[in-house]
Amino acid sequence: MRTSLYAILALIMVLIPTSTTVDYTRNQEQQHLHAAERIGTTFEWPTAVDVAEPEEALETLSTAATESGVNA
């Protein structure tokens, strides 16, 4: 009987830190997945024809960045 109680206590002592570690890891993963929403602003790809194609969009965005003085 005493051995069974020790085994159950040992199991509990192992499961509590494991559960805490798994919960911490999940919380960190969720924070990393949503970091961009907390830090930056949402960017939605424009539907305008002149920037809908990737090549044209790159040119348009590069021109806008040069004119704004960013990414220099």
Buried (B, 14 or more C-beta within 10 A) or exposed (E): EEEEEEEEEEEEEEEEEEEEEEEEEEEEEEEEEEEEEEEEEEEEEEEEEEBEEEEEBEEBEEEEEEEEEEEE
